[in-house]
């Protein structure tokens, strides 16, 4: 497995949840040996939720075409 930040080697590691915000106190995750990036199931879930709320930005519709259609309908 490679790191998403630096493409370094990720190793399996047991992580401790000191704040006890997630039921199991011990989590299994991955840590990059180069940059220290940590990934576990909770981090992956949060990233997936953030990505699902992002929408591609579409250019605004042309205003002149809408006005032209309105004038054409009223004539």
mmCIF file of the N, C-alpha and C atoms, coordinates in Angstrom:
data_MODEL
# 
_entry.id   MODEL 
# 
loop_
_atom_site.group_PDB 
_atom_site.id 
_atom_site.type_symbol 
_atom_site.label_atom_id 
_atom_site.label_alt_id 
_atom_site.label_comp_id 
_atom_site.label_asym_id 
_atom_site.label_entity_id 
_atom_site.label_seq_id 
_atom_site.pdbx_PDB_ins_code 
_atom_site.Cartn_x 
_atom_site.Cartn_y 
_atom_site.Cartn_z 
_atom_site.occupancy 
_atom_site.B_iso_or_equiv 
_atom_site.pdbx_formal_charge 
_atom_site.auth_seq_id 
_atom_site.auth_comp_id 
_atom_site.auth_asym_id 
_atom_site.auth_atom_id 
_atom_site.pdbx_PDB_model_num 
ATOM 1   N N  . UNK A 1 1  ? 0.861   -1.172 0.000   1.00 0.00 ? 1  UNK A N  1 
ATOM 2   C CA . UNK A 1 1  ? 0.000   0.000  0.000   1.00 0.00 ? 1  UNK A CA 1 
ATOM 3   C C  . UNK A 1 1  ? 0.903   1.230  0.000   1.00 0.00 ? 1  UNK A C  1 
ATOM 4   N N  . UNK A 1 2  ? 0.516   2.245  -0.779  1.00 0.00 ? 2  UNK A N  1 
ATOM 5   C CA . UNK A 1 2  ? 1.309   3.468  -0.845  1.00 0.00 ? 2  UNK A CA 1 
ATOM 6   C C  . UNK A 1 2  ? 0.536   4.640  -0.250  1.00 0.00 ? 2  UNK A C  1 
ATOM 7   N N  . UNK A 1 3  ? 1.267   5.600  0.254   1.00 0.00 ? 3  UNK A N  1 
ATOM 8   C CA . UNK A 1 3  ? 0.701   6.783  0.900   1.00 0.00 ? 3  UNK A CA 1 
ATOM 9   C C  . UNK A 1 3  ? 0.077   7.705  -0.148  1.00 0.00 ? 3  UNK A C  1 
ATOM 10  N N  . UNK A 1 4  ? -1.068  8.286  0.184   1.00 0.00 ? 4  UNK A N  1 
ATOM 11  C CA . UNK A 1 4  ? -1.735  9.212  -0.731  1.00 0.00 ? 4  UNK A CA 1 
ATOM 12  C C  . UNK A 1 4  ? -1.055  10.576 -0.760  1.00 0.00 ? 4  UNK A C  1 
ATOM 13  N N  . UNK A 1 5  ? -0.274  10.894 0.253   1.00 0.00 ? 5  UNK A N  1 
ATOM 14  C CA . UNK A 1 5  ? 0.416   12.195 0.295   1.00 0.00 ? 5  UNK A CA 1 
ATOM 15  C C  . UNK A 1 5  ? 1.760   12.163 -0.414  1.00 0.00 ? 5  UNK A C  1 
ATOM 16  N N  . UNK A 1 6  ? 2.595   11.167 -0.056  1.00 0.00 ? 6  UNK A N  1 
ATOM 17  C CA . UNK A 1 6  ? 3.967   11.166 -0.568  1.00 0.00 ? 6  UNK A CA 1 
ATOM 18  C C  . UNK A 1 6  ? 4.317   9.916  -1.364  1.00 0.00 ? 6  UNK A C  1 
ATOM 19  N N  . UNK A 1 7  ? 3.373   8.993  -1.517  1.00 0.00 ? 7  UNK A N  1 
ATOM 20  C CA . UNK A 1 7  ? 3.569   7.721  -2.208  1.00 0.00 ? 7  UNK A CA 1 
ATOM 21  C C  . UNK A 1 7  ? 4.621   6.850  -1.529  1.00 0.00 ? 7  UNK A C  1 
ATOM 22  N N  . UNK A 1 8  ? 4.805   7.055  -0.222  1.00 0.00 ? 8  UNK A N  1 
ATOM 23  C CA . UNK A 1 8  ? 5.728   6.236  0.560   1.00 0.00 ? 8  UNK A CA 1 
ATOM 24  C C  . UNK A 1 8  ? 5.074   4.930  0.989   1.00 0.00 ? 8  UNK A C  1 
ATOM 25  N N  . UNK A 1 9  ? 5.824   4.118  1.690   1.00 0.00 ? 9  UNK A N  1 
ATOM 26  C CA . UNK A 1 9  ? 5.360   2.814  2.152   1.00 0.00 ? 9  UNK A CA 1 
ATOM 27  C C  . UNK A 1 9  ? 4.451   2.969  3.367   1.00 0.00 ? 9  UNK A C  1 
ATOM 28  N N  . UNK A 1 10 ? 3.280   2.332  3.327   1.00 0.00 ? 10 UNK A N  1 
ATOM 29  C CA . UNK A 1 10 ? 2.343   2.320  4.453   1.00 0.00 ? 10 UNK A CA 1 
ATOM 30  C C  . UNK A 1 10 ? 2.485   0.987  5.170   1.00 0.00 ? 10 UNK A C  1 
ATOM 31  N N  . UNK A 1 11 ? 2.584   1.041  6.501   1.00 0.00 ? 11 UNK A N  1 
ATOM 32  C CA . UNK A 1 11 ? 2.690   -0.181 7.301   1.00 0.00 ? 11 UNK A CA 1 
ATOM 33  C C  . UNK A 1 11 ? 1.485   -0.272 8.227   1.00 0.00 ? 11 UNK A C  1 
ATOM 34  N N  . UNK A 1 12 ? 1.061   -1.503 8.499   1.00 0.00 ? 12 UNK A N  1 
ATOM 35  C CA . UNK A 1 12 ? -0.064  -1.740 9.398   1.00 0.00 ? 12 UNK A CA 1 
ATOM 36  C C  . UNK A 1 12 ? 0.359   -1.423 10.826  1.00 0.00 ? 12 UNK A C  1 
ATOM 37  N N  . UNK A 1 13 ? -0.559  -0.802 11.568  1.00 0.00 ? 13 UNK A N  1 
ATOM 38  C CA . UNK A 1 13 ? -0.228  -0.402 12.932  1.00 0.00 ? 13 UNK A CA 1 
ATOM 39  C C  . UNK A 1 13 ? -1.486  -0.418 13.795  1.00 0.00 ? 13 UNK A C  1 
ATOM 40  N N  . UNK A 1 14 ? -1.320  -0.692 15.086  1.00 0.00 ? 14 UNK A N  1 
ATOM 41  C CA . UNK A 1 14 ? -2.419  -0.609 16.045  1.00 0.00 ? 14 UNK A CA 1 
ATOM 42  C C  . UNK A 1 14 ? -2.424  0.803  16.620  1.00 0.00 ? 14 UNK A C  1 
ATOM 43  N N  . UNK A 1 15 ? -3.569  1.470  16.528  1.00 0.00 ? 15 UNK A N  1 
ATOM 44  C CA . UNK A 1 15 ? -3.693  2.857  16.972  1.00 0.00 ? 15 UNK A CA 1 
ATOM 45  C C  . UNK A 1 15 ? -4.583  2.920  18.202  1.00 0.00 ? 15 UNK A C  1 
ATOM 46  N N  . UNK A 1 16 ? -4.295  3.854  19.096  1.00 0.00 ? 16 UNK A N  1 
ATOM 47  C CA . UNK A 1 16 ? -5.070  4.030  20.323  1.00 0.00 ? 16 UNK A CA 1 
ATOM 48  C C  . UNK A 1 16 ? -5.930  5.279  20.186  1.00 0.00 ? 16 UNK A C  1 
ATOM 49  N N  . UNK A 1 17 ? -7.215  5.153  20.508  1.00 0.00 ? 17 UNK A N  1 
ATOM 50  C CA . UNK A 1 17 ? -8.132  6.292  20.520  1.00 0.00 ? 17 UNK A CA 1 
ATOM 51  C C  . UNK A 1 17 ? -8.148  6.848  21.941  1.00 0.00 ? 17 UNK A C  1 
ATOM 52  N N  . UNK A 1 18 ? -7.375  7.881  22.203  1.00 0.00 ? 18 UNK A N  1 
ATOM 53  C CA . UNK A 1 18 ? -7.258  8.434  23.556  1.00 0.00 ? 18 UNK A CA 1 
ATOM 54  C C  . UNK A 1 18 ? -8.511  9.181  23.995  1.00 0.00 ? 18 UNK A C  1 
ATOM 55  N N  . UNK A 1 19 ? -9.260  9.715  23.048  1.00 0.00 ? 19 UNK A N  1 
ATOM 56  C CA . UNK A 1 19 ? -10.475 10.459 23.392  1.00 0.00 ? 19 UNK A CA 1 
ATOM 57  C C  . UNK A 1 19 ? -11.690 9.551  23.498  1.00 0.00 ? 19 UNK A C  1 
ATOM 58  N N  . UNK A 1 20 ? -11.538 8.306  23.146  1.00 0.00 ? 20 UNK A N  1 
ATOM 59  C CA . UNK A 1 20 ? -12.619 7.322  23.184  1.00 0.00 ? 20 UNK A CA 1 
ATOM 60  C C  . UNK A 1 20 ? -13.851 7.816  22.428  1.00 0.00 ? 20 UNK A C  1 
ATOM 61  N N  . UNK A 1 21 ? -13.625 8.453  21.288  1.00 0.00 ? 21 UNK A N  1 
ATOM 62  C CA . UNK A 1 21 ? -14.737 8.953  20.489  1.00 0.00 ? 21 UNK A CA 1 
ATOM 63  C C  . UNK A 1 21 ? -15.336 7.869  19.607  1.00 0.00 ? 21 UNK A C  1 
ATOM 64  N N  . UNK A 1 22 ? -14.646 6.783  19.455  1.00 0.00 ? 22 UNK A N  1 
ATOM 65  C CA . UNK A 1 22 ? -15.101 5.666  18.638  1.00 0.00 ? 22 UNK A CA 1 
ATOM 66  C C  . UNK A 1 22 ? -15.112 4.453  19.547  1.00 0.00 ? 22 UNK A C  1 
ATOM 67  N N  . UNK A 1 23 ? -16.095 3.577  19.457  1.00 0.00 ? 23 UNK A N  1 
ATOM 68  C CA . UNK A 1 23 ? -16.258 2.492  20.428  1.00 0.00 ? 23 UNK A CA 1 
ATOM 69  C C  . UNK A 1 23 ? -15.000 1.677  20.704  1.00 0.00 ? 23 UNK A C  1 
ATOM 70  N N  . UNK A 1 24 ? -14.384 1.036  19.714  1.00 0.00 ? 24 UNK A N  1 
ATOM 71  C CA . UNK A 1 24 ? -13.180 0.283  20.076  1.00 0.00 ? 24 UNK A CA 1 
ATOM 72  C C  . UNK A 1 24 ? -12.041 1.247  20.396  1.00 0.00 ? 24 UNK A C  1 
ATOM 73  N N  . UNK A 1 25 ? -11.400 1.041  21.527  1.00 0.00 ? 25 UNK A N  1 
ATOM 74  C CA . UNK A 1 25 ? -10.308 1.927  21.915  1.00 0.00 ? 25 UNK A CA 1 
ATOM 75  C C  . UNK A 1 25 ? -9.075  1.686  21.050  1.00 0.00 ? 25 UNK A C  1 
ATOM 76  N N  . UNK A 1 26 ? -8.875  0.464  20.627  1.00 0.00 ? 26 UNK A N  1 
ATOM 77  C CA . UNK A 1 26 ? -7.754  0.135  19.755  1.00 0.00 ? 26 UNK A CA 1 
ATOM 78  C C  . UNK A 1 26 ? -8.265  0.007  18.330  1.00 0.00 ? 26 UNK A C  1 
ATOM 79  N N  . UNK A 1 27 ? -7.626  0.694  17.429  1.00 0.00 ? 27 UNK A N  1 
ATOM 80  C CA . UNK A 1 27 ? -7.993  0.631  16.019  1.00 0.00 ? 27 UNK A CA 1 
ATOM 81  C C  . UNK A 1 27 ? -6.815  0.098  15.217  1.00 0.00 ? 27 UNK A C  1 
ATOM 82  N N  . UNK A 1 28 ? -7.124  -0.572 14.147  1.00 0.00 ? 28 UNK A N  1 
ATOM 83  C CA . UNK A 1 28 ? -6.068  -0.993 13.237  1.00 0.00 ? 28 UNK A CA 1 
ATOM 84  C C  . UNK A 1 28 ? -6.066  -0.025 12.066  1.00 0.00 ? 28 UNK A C  1 
ATOM 85  N N  . UNK A 1 29 ? -4.913  0.508  11.748  1.00 0.00 ? 29 UNK A N  1 
ATOM 86  C CA . UNK A 1 29 ? -4.795  1.463  10.658  1.00 0.00 ? 29 UNK A CA 1 
ATOM 87  C C  . UNK A 1 29 ? -3.472  1.312  9.957   1.00 0.00 ? 29 UNK A C  1 
ATOM 88  N N  . UNK A 1 30 ? -3.155  2.291  9.130   1.00 0.00 ? 30 UNK A N  1 
ATOM 89  C CA . UNK A 1 30 ? -1.898  2.294  8.393   1.00 0.00 ? 30 UNK A CA 1 
ATOM 90  C C  . UNK A 1 30 ? -1.193  3.620  8.627   1.00 0.00 ? 30 UNK A C  1 
ATOM 91  N N  . UNK A 1 31 ? 0.139   3.548  8.718   1.00 0.00 ? 31 UNK A N  1 
ATOM 92  C CA . UNK A 1 31 ? 0.967   4.741  8.919   1.00 0.00 ? 31 UNK A CA 1 
ATOM 93  C C  . UNK A 1 31 ? 2.064   4.742  7.874   1.00 0.00 ? 31 UNK A C  1 
ATOM 94  N N  . UNK A 1 32 ? 2.311   5.909  7.286   1.00 0.00 ? 32 UNK A N  1 
ATOM 95  C CA . UNK A 1 32 ? 3.375   6.050  6.295   1.00 0.00 ? 32 UNK A CA 1 
ATOM 96  C C  . UNK A 1 32 ? 4.709   6.166  7.017   1.00 0.00 ? 32 UNK A C  1 
ATOM 97  N N  . UNK A 1 33 ? 5.693   5.378  6.589   1.00 0.00 ? 33 UNK A N  1 
ATOM 98  C CA . UNK A 1 33 ? 7.000   5.428  7.237   1.00 0.00 ? 33 UNK A CA 1 
ATOM 99  C C  . UNK A 1 33 ? 7.784   6.668  6.818   1.00 0.00 ? 33 UNK A C  1 
ATOM 100 N N  . UNK A 1 34 ? 7.384   7.327  5.730   1.00 0.00 ? 34 UNK A N  1 
ATOM 101 C CA . UNK A 1 34 ? 8.104   8.515  5.263   1.00 0.00 ? 34 UNK A CA 1 
ATOM 102 C C  . UNK A 1 34 ? 7.576   9.810  5.873   1.00 0.00 ? 34 UNK A C  1 
ATOM 103 N N  . UNK A 1 35 ? 6.253   10.035 5.764   1.00 0.00 ? 35 UNK A N  1 
ATOM 104 C CA . UNK A 1 35 ? 5.705   11.325 6.210   1.00 0.00 ? 35 UNK A CA 1 
ATOM 105 C C  . UNK A 1 35 ? 4.848   11.224 7.467   1.00 0.00 ? 35 UNK A C  1 
ATOM 106 N N  . UNK A 1 36 ? 4.503   10.005 7.908   1.00 0.00 ? 36 UNK A N  1 
ATOM 107 C CA . UNK A 1 36 ? 3.718   9.843  9.126   1.00 0.00 ? 36 UNK A CA 1 
ATOM 108 C C  . UNK A 1 36 ? 2.216   9.929  8.932   1.00 0.00 ? 36 UNK A C  1 
ATOM 109 N N  . UNK A 1 37 ? 1.749   10.011 7.692   1.00 0.00 ? 37 UNK A N  1 
ATOM 110 C CA . UNK A 1 37 ? 0.314   10.055 7.403   1.00 0.00 ? 37 UNK A CA 1 
ATOM 111 C C  . UNK A 1 37 ? -0.362  8.810  7.970   1.00 0.00 ? 37 UNK A C  1 
ATOM 112 N N  . UNK A 1 38 ? -1.485  8.998  8.669   1.00 0.00 ? 38 UNK A N  1 
ATOM 113 C CA . UNK A 1 38 ? -2.212  7.885  9.277   1.00 0.00 ? 38 UNK A CA 1 
ATOM 114 C C  . UNK A 1 38 ? -3.573  7.759  8.612   1.00 0.00 ? 38 UNK A C  1 
ATOM 115 N N  . UNK A 1 39 ? -3.945  6.530  8.279   1.00 0.00 ? 39 UNK A N  1 
ATOM 116 C CA . UNK A 1 39 ? -5.241  6.240  7.678   1.00 0.00 ? 39 UNK A CA 1 
ATOM 117 C C  . UNK A 1 39 ? -5.848  5.064  8.421   1.00 0.00 ? 39 UNK A C  1 
ATOM 118 N N  . UNK A 1 40 ? -7.103  5.227  8.853   1.00 0.00 ? 40 UNK A N  1 
ATOM 119 C CA . UNK A 1 40 ? -7.846  4.120  9.457   1.00 0.00 ? 40 UNK A CA 1 
ATOM 120 C C  . UNK A 1 40 ? -9.270  4.166  8.916   1.00 0.00 ? 40 UNK A C  1 
ATOM 121 N N  . UNK A 1 41 ? -10.119 3.268  9.374   1.00 0.00 ? 41 UNK A N  1 
ATOM 122 C CA . UNK A 1 41 ? -11.479 3.183  8.832   1.00 0.00 ? 41 UNK A CA 1 
ATOM 123 C C  . UNK A 1 41 ? -12.286 4.454  9.091   1.00 0.00 ? 41 UNK A C  1 
ATOM 124 N N  . UNK A 1 42 ? -12.107 5.091  10.236  1.00 0.00 ? 42 UNK A N  1 
ATOM 125 C CA . UNK A 1 42 ? -12.847 6.308  10.554  1.00 0.00 ? 42 UNK A CA 1 
ATOM 126 C C  . UNK A 1 42 ? -12.399 7.472  9.669   1.00 0.00 ? 42 UNK A C  1 
ATOM 127 N N  . UNK A 1 43 ? -11.102 7.602  9.464   1.00 0.00 ? 43 UNK A N  1 
ATOM 128 C CA . UNK A 1 43 ? -10.576 8.659  8.594   1.00 0.00 ? 43 UNK A CA 1 
ATOM 129 C C  . UNK A 1 43 ? -11.086 8.456  7.173   1.00 0.00 ? 43 UNK A C  1 
ATOM 130 N N  . UNK A 1 44 ? -11.061 7.215  6.686   1.00 0.00 ? 44 UNK A N  1 
ATOM 131 C CA . UNK A 1 44 ? -11.556 6.937  5.339   1.00 0.00 ? 44 UNK A CA 1 
ATOM 132 C C  . UNK A 1 44 ? -13.039 7.260  5.214   1.00 0.00 ? 44 UNK A C  1 
ATOM 133 N N  . UNK A 1 45 ? -13.826 6.939  6.226   1.00 0.00 ? 45 UNK A N  1 
ATOM 134 C CA . UNK A 1 45 ? -15.262 7.230  6.203   1.00 0.00 ? 45 UNK A CA 1 
ATOM 135 C C  . UNK A 1 45 ? -15.501 8.737  6.131   1.00 0.00 ? 45 UNK A C  1 
ATOM 136 N N  . UNK A 1 46 ? -14.779 9.519  6.923   1.00 0.00 ? 46 UNK A N  1 
ATOM 137 C CA . UNK A 1 46 ? -14.938 10.980 6.898   1.00 0.00 ? 46 UNK A CA 1 
ATOM 138 C C  . UNK A 1 46 ? -14.554 11.552 5.537   1.00 0.00 ? 46 UNK A C  1 
ATOM 139 N N  . UNK A 1 47 ? -13.491 11.031 4.941   1.00 0.00 ? 47 UNK A N  1 
ATOM 140 C CA . UNK A 1 47 ? -13.075 11.523 3.624   1.00 0.00 ? 47 UNK A CA 1 
ATOM 141 C C  . UNK A 1 47 ? -14.116 11.197 2.562   1.00 0.00 ? 47 UNK A C  1 
ATOM 142 N N  . UNK A 1 48 ? -14.727 10.021 2.647   1.00 0.00 ? 48 UNK A N  1 
ATOM 143 C CA . UNK A 1 48 ? -15.761 9.655  1.682   1.00 0.00 ? 48 UNK A CA 1 
ATOM 144 C C  . UNK A 1 48 ? -16.983 10.557 1.821   1.00 0.00 ? 48 UNK A C  1 
ATOM 145 N N  . UNK A 1 49 ? -17.356 10.897 3.049   1.00 0.00 ? 49 UNK A N  1 
ATOM 146 C CA . UNK A 1 49 ? -18.497 11.788 3.273   1.00 0.00 ? 49 UNK A CA 1 
ATOM 147 C C  . UNK A 1 49 ? -18.197 13.170 2.712   1.00 0.00 ? 49 UNK A C  1 
ATOM 148 N N  . UNK A 1 50 ? -16.988 13.660 2.936   1.00 0.00 ? 50 UNK A N  1 
ATOM 149 C CA . UNK A 1 50 ? -16.622 14.980 2.422   1.00 0.00 ? 50 UNK A CA 1 
ATOM 150 C C  . UNK A 1 50 ? -16.650 14.998 0.900   1.00 0.00 ? 50 UNK A C  1 
ATOM 151 N N  . UNK A 1 51 ? -16.157 13.944 0.275   1.00 0.00 ? 51 UNK A N  1 
ATOM 152 C CA . UNK A 1 51 ? -16.146 13.893 -1.190  1.00 0.00 ? 51 UNK A CA 1 
ATOM 153 C C  . UNK A 1 51 ? -17.550 13.790 -1.759  1.00 0.00 ? 51 UNK A C  1 
ATOM 154 N N  . UNK A 1 52 ? -18.453 13.121 -1.064  1.00 0.00 ? 52 UNK A N  1 
ATOM 155 C CA . UNK A 1 52 ? -19.806 12.950 -1.585  1.00 0.00 ? 52 UNK A CA 1 
ATOM 156 C C  . UNK A 1 52 ? -20.587 14.257 -1.575  1.00 0.00 ? 52 UNK A C  1 
ATOM 157 N N  . UNK A 1 53 ? -20.222 15.202 -0.731  1.00 0.00 ? 53 UNK A N  1 
ATOM 158 C CA . UNK A 1 53 ? -20.923 16.484 -0.670  1.00 0.00 ? 53 UNK A CA 1 
ATOM 159 C C  . UNK A 1 53 ? -20.375 17.489 -1.674  1.00 0.00 ? 53 UNK A C  1 
ATOM 160 N N  . UNK A 1 54 ? -19.244 17.197 -2.279  1.00 0.00 ? 54 UNK A N  1 
ATOM 161 C CA . UNK A 1 54 ? -18.680 18.102 -3.270  1.00 0.00 ? 54 UNK A CA 1 
ATOM 162 C C  . UNK A 1 54 ? -19.398 17.906 -4.595  1.00 0.00 ? 54 UNK A C  1 
ATOM 163 N N  . UNK A 1 55 ? -19.759 18.978 -5.216  1.00 0.00 ? 55 UNK A N  1 
ATOM 164 C CA . UNK A 1 55 ? -20.419 18.911 -6.509  1.00 0.00 ? 55 UNK A CA 1 
ATOM 165 C C  . UNK A 1 55 ? -19.587 19.685 -7.514  1.00 0.00 ? 55 UNK A C  1 
ATOM 166 N N  . UNK A 1 56 ? -19.546 19.219 -8.751  1.00 0.00 ? 56 UNK A N  1 
ATOM 167 C CA . UNK A 1 56 ? -18.796 19.976 -9.753  1.00 0.00 ? 56 UNK A CA 1 
ATOM 168 C C  . UNK A 1 56 ? -19.469 21.320 -10.012 1.00 0.00 ? 56 UNK A C  1 
ATOM 169 N N  . UNK A 1 57 ? -18.666 22.320 -10.168 1.00 0.00 ? 57 UNK A N  1 
ATOM 170 C CA . UNK A 1 57 ? -19.192 23.661 -10.407 1.00 0.00 ? 57 UNK A CA 1 
ATOM 171 C C  . UNK A 1 57 ? -19.475 23.800 -11.898 1.00 0.00 ? 57 UNK A C  1 
ATOM 172 N N  . UNK A 1 58 ? -20.719 24.042 -12.236 1.00 0.00 ? 58 UNK A N  1 
ATOM 173 C CA . UNK A 1 58 ? -21.117 24.218 -13.631 1.00 0.00 ? 58 UNK A CA 1 
ATOM 174 C C  . UNK A 1 58 ? -21.126 25.703 -13.960 1.00 0.00 ? 58 UNK A C  1 
ATOM 175 N N  . UNK A 1 59 ? -20.808 26.042 -15.191 1.00 0.00 ? 59 UNK A N  1 
ATOM 176 C CA . UNK A 1 59 ? -20.869 27.462 -15.555 1.00 0.00 ? 59 UNK A CA 1 
ATOM 177 C C  . UNK A 1 59 ? -22.317 27.941 -15.525 1.00 0.00 ? 59 UNK A C  1 
ATOM 178 N N  . UNK A 1 60 ? -22.535 29.207 -15.195 1.00 0.00 ? 60 UNK A N  1 
ATOM 179 C CA . UNK A 1 60 ? -23.913 29.720 -15.136 1.00 0.00 ? 60 UNK A CA 1 
ATOM 180 C C  . UNK A 1 60 ? -24.543 29.691 -16.526 1.00 0.00 ? 60 UNK A C  1 
ATOM 181 N N  . UNK A 1 61 ? -25.855 29.492 -16.606 1.00 0.00 ? 61 UNK A N  1 
ATOM 182 C CA . UNK A 1 61 ? -26.514 29.466 -17.919 1.00 0.00 ? 61 UNK A CA 1 
ATOM 183 C C  . UNK A 1 61 ? -26.451 30.846 -18.563 1.00 0.00 ? 61 UNK A C  1 
ATOM 184 N N  . UNK A 1 62 ? -26.388 30.881 -19.867 1.00 0.00 ? 62 UNK A N  1 
ATOM 185 C CA . UNK A 1 62 ? -26.317 32.188 -20.532 1.00 0.00 ? 62 UNK A CA 1 
ATOM 186 C C  . UNK A 1 62 ? -27.610 32.976 -20.329 1.00 0.00 ? 62 UNK A C  1 
ATOM 187 N N  . UNK A 1 63 ? -27.472 34.223 -19.926 1.00 0.00 ? 63 UNK A N  1 
ATOM 188 C CA . UNK A 1 63 ? -28.629 35.065 -19.627 1.00 0.00 ? 63 UNK A CA 1 
ATOM 189 C C  . UNK A 1 63 ? -29.308 35.523 -20.910 1.00 0.00 ? 63 UNK A C  1 
ATOM 190 N N  . UNK A 1 64 ? -28.543 35.845 -21.944 1.00 0.00 ? 64 UNK A N  1 
ATOM 191 C CA . UNK A 1 64 ? -29.120 36.358 -23.188 1.00 0.00 ? 64 UNK A CA 1 
ATOM 192 C C  . UNK A 1 64 ? -30.037 35.327 -23.837 1.00 0.00 ? 64 UNK A C  1 
ATOM 193 N N  . UNK A 1 65 ? -29.678 34.076 -23.790 1.00 0.00 ? 65 UNK A N  1 
ATOM 194 C CA . UNK A 1 65 ? -30.524 33.043 -24.402 1.00 0.00 ? 65 UNK A CA 1 
ATOM 195 C C  . UNK A 1 65 ? -31.867 32.969 -23.685 1.00 0.00 ? 65 UNK A C  1 
ATOM 196 N N  . UNK A 1 66 ? -31.863 33.082 -22.380 1.00 0.00 ? 66 UNK A N  1 
ATOM 197 C CA . UNK A 1 66 ? -33.115 33.026 -21.623 1.00 0.00 ? 66 UNK A CA 1 
ATOM 198 C C  . UNK A 1 66 ? -33.982 34.246 -21.932 1.00 0.00 ? 66 UNK A C  1 
ATOM 199 N N  . UNK A 1 67 ? -33.381 35.429 -22.032 1.00 0.00 ? 67 UNK A N  1 
ATOM 200 C CA . UNK A 1 67 ? -34.145 36.633 -22.363 1.00 0.00 ? 67 UNK A CA 1 
ATOM 201 C C  . UNK A 1 67 ? -34.686 36.561 -23.780 1.00 0.00 ? 67 UNK A C  1 
ATOM 202 N N  . UNK A 1 68 ? -33.890 36.034 -24.702 1.00 0.00 ? 68 UNK A N  1 
ATOM 203 C CA . UNK A 1 68 ? -34.329 35.900 -26.083 1.00 0.00 ? 68 UNK A CA 1 
ATOM 204 C C  . UNK A 1 68 ? -35.535 34.972 -26.171 1.00 0.00 ? 68 UNK A C  1 
ATOM 205 N N  . UNK A 1 69 ? -35.504 33.852 -25.442 1.00 0.00 ? 69 UNK A N  1 
ATOM 206 C CA . UNK A 1 69 ? -36.633 32.920 -25.438 1.00 0.00 ? 69 UNK A CA 1 
ATOM 207 C C  . UNK A 1 69 ? -37.877 33.582 -24.855 1.00 0.00 ? 69 UNK A C  1 
ATOM 208 N N  . UNK A 1 70 ? -37.717 34.393 -23.830 1.00 0.00 ? 70 UNK A N  1 
ATOM 209 C CA . UNK A 1 70 ? -38.850 35.078 -23.212 1.00 0.00 ? 70 UNK A CA 1 
ATOM 210 C C  . UNK A 1 70 ? -39.467 36.083 -24.179 1.00 0.00 ? 70 UNK A C  1 
ATOM 211 N N  . UNK A 1 71 ? -38.638 36.837 -24.882 1.00 0.00 ? 71 UNK A N  1 
ATOM 212 C CA . UNK A 1 71 ? -39.139 37.817 -25.855 1.00 0.00 ? 71 UNK A CA 1 
ATOM 213 C C  . UNK A 1 71 ? -39.847 37.099 -26.995 1.00 0.00 ? 71 UNK A C  1 
ATOM 214 N N  . UNK A 1 72 ? -39.289 35.969 -27.430 1.00 0.00 ? 72 UNK A N  1 
ATOM 215 C CA . UNK A 1 72 ? -39.882 35.206 -28.525 1.00 0.00 ? 72 UNK A CA 1 
ATOM 216 C C  . UNK A 1 72 ? -41.263 34.672 -28.135 1.00 0.00 ? 72 UNK A C  1 
ATOM 217 N N  . UNK A 1 73 ? -41.425 34.270 -26.879 1.00 0.00 ? 73 UNK A N  1 
ATOM 218 C CA . UNK A 1 73 ? -42.707 33.744 -26.424 1.00 0.00 ? 73 UNK A CA 1 
ATOM 219 C C  . UNK A 1 73 ? -43.768 34.834 -26.313 1.00 0.00 ? 73 UNK A C  1 
ATOM 220 N N  . UNK A 1 74 ? -43.379 36.061 -25.984 1.00 0.00 ? 74 UNK A N  1 
ATOM 221 C CA . UNK A 1 74 ? -44.357 37.137 -25.806 1.00 0.00 ? 74 UNK A CA 1 
ATOM 222 C C  . UNK A 1 74 ? -44.739 37.803 -27.120 1.00 0.00 ? 74 UNK A C  1 
ATOM 223 N N  . UNK A 1 75 ? -43.978 37.608 -28.182 1.00 0.00 ? 75 UNK A N  1 
ATOM 224 C CA . UNK A 1 75 ? -44.260 38.285 -29.458 1.00 0.00 ? 75 UNK A CA 1 
ATOM 225 C C  . UNK A 1 75 ? -45.352 37.620 -30.242 1.00 0.00 ? 75 UNK A C  1 
# 
